[in-house]
Structures are given as C-alpha cells and as structure tokens.
C-alpha cells in the first residue's frame, strides 16, 4: 500500500514537472526547486565536533541523522588514530567519515569515490566544513589493476550505495540489480601510490560493498606499511571473507576486533552478518 501511494505521488510530481517545462516561468520554478534542494544543509554534533552536511534528499538526510549510530565503531576507531596521519577513505560516499577524520584528527584525507551521484555531495560537504585543504577527492574506482570498466549502480539517489565496478555481483556476492551504468577508470592502490604519487596511507577505511578483496589484492605493497585498516566484510560472502583474511594476514596485520552497530545487527535487508573488521600491525 505504501509503495502504491509513493508511485501515485511520484506520478503526480512528474506530471507537474512536465507541465512546468512547457513555459519559461514553469521551467524557472523547476530550476529553483532543484537549486533549493541542493542548498539545503543540516548541522550535526558528535563528541563535541560540529559538522555541516548537504542534505538534498531523504537518503542524505538519513545518513546525517544516523551519523552517530549507524557505525559507532568506525567513529571510535577514527578517534583512536594518530593525529595528522594520511587517511584513505575507500568508498567515501558523501564523505561523512572523511570529514570526521579531517576535523577530529587533522588528517590529510584521500577520498576514493567513483559514483557521479555522490561526488557532488562529497565536494559540497568538504567545502561546507572548510576542509578543501585537508580532503582530496579521487573520482576513481579502486580495483586489483588498471582498467576501464563498467560502474554499475543500484540507485541514482544522492548518497546511494551498493554499487560495483568491473564485476557483475554486489555486496552479497549475488548478481547486482543495476538500474544505471557507465564506464570509468579503475586503478589499484599500488598504482595510486606509484603512478599518481598519492601518499601511502597510515590508515585505510574500505567500504565498497563486496569488492574489498579485489582492492586488497591490488594493494599488496601499500598493505606492507599501513598501520591499521578498518574494512567491511560480509561473513555470508565466503569468497570475500576468506580472501580478505588471507591477504591482510599475508601483509602482517592481525585482526583486532570485529564489530557492528545495532542498526546493522537488526537489519531486515540481509546485512546482519556484515561487520567492520579492524586490523592492526
């Protein structure tokens, strides 16, 4: 019933937009609505740290409102890292954890995010928090090599996740249900350092919804010197879980903790066995 109501409402909105596009005044109204949505911000506070976030849609607003509760283990981990470190945020999305690391620990943050729908909010959030000197956006996918391939997305919403690059499966190892795709460039962590001259990281956060083991495999040199890694692993996706464990162990890292929030533990969408693992040297 709720879905039907949403579909009716969506059809009504589309009708209004199409009607407005028939006249100059109507087109001005449509443009003003879009611009107003993109300029909408909200302020959040975590552990005394204030952040300003762009919230043009309900998903980005939800991410802002659940900042302290969705992944408290990630925030606690960032609280524990050394100040002024080199921090890689792989799968940065709209940059919530990048901003927190830059503001809380004065890190130099490199954000790897290939989604065209998330990049604008990532840039806006960096600017809104006066962090353009601390945050560098790398609009490329990370993979196990250098290639151009398809970026497949399950949503076109700002702040969306569950996409994949160069593969046909998603976060659970099953065939991805894409609704949008485009070709883009992917590189490995090792190539990012050797060719692009991006500083080798002290700390890495990896959350790319199912491709974590490929990214690790493309960063064997980088992993040799990293101090700690926080990586999301789905225990139900055995290939991912086993290969992540093997590659991180091979790099001389040890599993320190394996955590999840109540939001994830109580998920009704199949995420109950996804954990943030923290590996340390």
FENWOMO-V938917 format. One record per helix or strand. SS is the DSSP state (a for helix, b for strand). FROM is the first residue (numbers start at 1). TO is the last residue. If there is no record, write none. Layout:
BEGIN
ss=[SS:SS]
from=[FROM:FROM]
to=[TO:TO]
END
This chain:
BEGIN
ss=[a:a:b:b:a:a:a:b:a:b:a:b:b:b:b:b:b:b:a:b:a:a:b:a:b:a:b]
from=[2:24:41:49:58:67:72:86:96:108:116:135:141:147:164:169:175:180:189:203:212:220:228:238:254:262:274]
to=[20:38:46:54:65:70:80:90:105:112:128:138:142:153:165:169:175:187:194:206:217:223:234:250:259:265:280]
END
